Amino acid sequence: MGNMSSNIYKPEKCLICWDQIDVTDLIECTRCNIYIHAYCEETYRGGKGYCKCPHCQRVGTLGISVPHRISKNI
């Protein structure tokens, strides 16, 4: 009859600690699409003035991730 959109979040695991990540604590690398906790990123950064992805090692590619919208036909 139409399309229905909803914000369905599939829990991801942190690349650093391997625990589930809550949607409010999700950081994503825009280059390699890995996910980490905001806390783990701060700890990994170690007081440096920039962020660096622990997977691809690129500087400035980490950012807050917004859950993907999944559309479902009804």
C-alpha positions in Angstrom: 0.0 0.0 0.0 2.9 2.3 0.7 6.3 2.8 2.3 6.9 2.8 6.0 10.2 4.2 7.3 11.5 3.6 10.8 14.7 4.1 12.6 15.8 0.5 13.3 19.3 0.3 14.9 21.2 -2.9 14.6 23.6 -2.9 17.5 27.3 -2.8 16.4 30.3 -4.1 18.3 33.2 -1.8 19.2 36.4 -2.5 17.3 38.5 -1.7 20.4 36.6 -3.5 23.3 34.2 -5.7 21.3 31.2 -4.7 23.5 27.8 -3.7 22.0 27.6 0.0 21.3 24.5 2.0 22.3 23.2 4.3 19.7 24.0 7.3 21.9 27.7 6.3 22.1 28.4 5.5 18.5 31.5 6.8 16.6 32.1 5.7 13.0 35.0 6.0 10.6 33.7 7.6 7.3 36.4 5.8 5.3 36.3 2.2 6.5 32.9 2.0 8.3 34.1 0.6 11.6 32.3 1.5 14.8 33.7 2.3 18.3 32.5 3.7 21.6 33.1 7.4 22.2 34.9 6.5 25.4 37.1 4.0 23.6 38.0 6.6 21.0 39.0 9.1 23.7 41.1 6.5 25.5 42.7 5.4 22.2 43.4 9.0 21.3 45.4 9.4 24.5 45.2 13.2 24.8 46.3 14.0 21.2 44.6 17.0 19.6 43.2 15.0 16.7 41.3 11.8 16.0 42.8 8.8 14.1 41.0 5.7 13.1 42.4 2.6 14.9 41.7 0.5 11.7 42.7 2.5 8.7 45.0 5.0 10.6 43.6 8.0 8.7 43.4 11.3 10.6 40.1 13.1 10.8 37.8 10.4 9.6 36.0 9.6 12.8 32.6 11.2 13.5 29.3 10.7 15.2 27.2 8.1 13.4 23.5 8.5 12.8 21.6 5.2 12.6 20.6 4.2 9.1 17.0 4.5 8.0 15.5 1.2 6.8 12.5 1.3 4.5 10.0 -1.5 4.4 7.3 -2.0 1.8 3.9 -3.0 3.2 
